[in-house]
Amino acid sequence: MADKLKITLVKSTIGAIPKHKKTIEALGLKKMHKTVEMPDNASVRGMIHQVQHLVKVEEI
């Protein structure tokens, strides 16, 4: 596993269910095509798995 993950929002949350919108917000993503770096741990991986259709993930 990598040390950090680079997470980019690539699809809008307009049509997403409220739980997915809250997950995207918890990841620190607010606008389309914005990127955040998060630590690579089980909780972050679980959030990414839940919204994998909305984000792009790169290992750093």
NULOLUM-347574 format. One record per residue (C-alpha): residue number from 1; residue in one letter; x, y, z. Coordinates in pm, 1 decimal. Example, Ala and Ser with C-alpha at 12.3 -4.5 7.8 and 13.67 -1.06 7.14 Angstrom:
@pos = 1 code = a east = 1230.0 north = -450.0 up = 780.0 $
@pos = 2 code = s east = 1367.0 north = -106.0 up = 714.0 $
END
This chain:
@pos = 1 code = m east = 0.0 north = 0.0 up = 0.0 $
@pos = 2 code = a east = 108.4 north = 353.7 up = -69.6 $
@pos = 3 code = d east = 173.0 north = 618.5 up = 192.6 $
@pos = 4 code = k east = -88.1 north = 862.4 up = 62.0 $
@pos = 5 code = l east = -373.3 north = 865.6 up = -187.5 $
@pos = 6 code = k east = -454.5 north = 1143.5 up = -432.1 $
@pos = 7 code = i east = -834.3 north = 1156.7 up = -470.0 $
@pos = 8 code = t east = -999.0 north = 1361.7 up = -746.7 $
@pos = 9 code = l east = -1372.6 north = 1425.4 up = -788.8 $
@pos = 10 code = v east = -1447.8 north = 1347.2 up = -1155.4 $
@pos = 11 code = k east = -1828.1 north = 1321.3 up = -1155.0 $
@pos = 12 code = s east = -2085.9 north = 1555.1 up = -1008.8 $
@pos = 13 code = t east = -2276.7 north = 1468.3 up = -692.7 $
@pos = 14 code = i east = -2596.5 north = 1634.8 up = -815.8 $
@pos = 15 code = g east = -2778.0 north = 1306.2 up = -883.6 $
@pos = 16 code = a east = -2605.8 north = 1108.1 up = -607.5 $
@pos = 17 code = i east = -2784.6 north = 976.8 up = -303.1 $
@pos = 18 code = p east = -2742.6 north = 1185.8 up = 15.7 $
@pos = 19 code = k east = -2513.8 north = 929.4 up = 183.5 $
@pos = 20 code = h east = -2268.2 north = 953.0 up = -107.7 $
@pos = 21 code = k east = -2280.4 north = 1333.1 up = -100.8 $
@pos = 22 code = k east = -2185.3 north = 1328.0 up = 268.8 $
@pos = 23 code = t east = -1902.3 north = 1083.3 up = 199.5 $
@pos = 24 code = i east = -1759.8 north = 1308.9 up = -73.5 $
@pos = 25 code = e east = -1781.0 north = 1602.5 up = 168.4 $
@pos = 26 code = a east = -1606.4 north = 1399.2 up = 439.9 $
@pos = 27 code = l east = -1322.7 north = 1325.8 up = 197.8 $
@pos = 28 code = g east = -1274.7 north = 1702.7 up = 165.2 $
@pos = 29 code = l east = -1395.2 north = 1732.7 up = -193.9 $
@pos = 30 code = k east = -1617.5 north = 2028.2 up = -273.4 $
@pos = 31 code = k east = -1591.1 north = 2100.5 up = -646.7 $
@pos = 32 code = m east = -1543.4 north = 1901.7 up = -964.3 $
@pos = 33 code = h east = -1183.8 north = 1820.1 up = -1064.8 $
@pos = 34 code = k east = -1043.7 north = 1923.6 up = -726.3 $
@pos = 35 code = t east = -787.6 north = 1694.3 up = -564.6 $
@pos = 36 code = v east = -706.2 north = 1612.3 up = -203.4 $
@pos = 37 code = e east = -432.1 north = 1398.1 up = -50.5 $
@pos = 38 code = m east = -543.9 north = 1159.4 up = 221.3 $
@pos = 39 code = p east = -353.5 north = 899.2 up = 422.6 $
@pos = 40 code = d east = -383.6 north = 544.1 up = 295.1 $
@pos = 41 code = n east = -573.4 north = 361.7 up = 568.7 $
@pos = 42 code = a east = -874.5 north = 135.1 up = 600.2 $
@pos = 43 code = s east = -1128.8 north = 409.0 up = 676.8 $
@pos = 44 code = v east = -1032.0 north = 620.6 up = 375.0 $
@pos = 45 code = r east = -1027.6 north = 311.7 up = 150.8 $
@pos = 46 code = g east = -1379.8 north = 226.8 up = 270.7 $
@pos = 47 code = m east = -1508.4 north = 574.8 up = 188.0 $
@pos = 48 code = i east = -1346.4 north = 555.9 up = -156.0 $
@pos = 49 code = h east = -1503.7 north = 215.9 up = -219.2 $
@pos = 50 code = q east = -1846.9 north = 360.3 up = -142.1 $
@pos = 51 code = v east = -1813.2 north = 642.4 up = -397.4 $
@pos = 52 code = q east = -1576.5 north = 478.7 up = -647.2 $
@pos = 53 code = h east = -1803.7 north = 578.0 up = -937.5 $
@pos = 54 code = l east = -1752.5 north = 949.3 up = -855.5 $
@pos = 55 code = v east = -1378.5 north = 968.7 up = -788.0 $
@pos = 56 code = k east = -1039.6 north = 886.0 up = -941.3 $
@pos = 57 code = v east = -768.6 north = 756.3 up = -706.5 $
@pos = 58 code = e east = -390.7 north = 757.7 up = -751.7 $
@pos = 59 code = e east = -134.9 north = 614.8 up = -512.7 $
@pos = 60 code = i east = 151.6 north = 847.7 up = -423.1 $
END
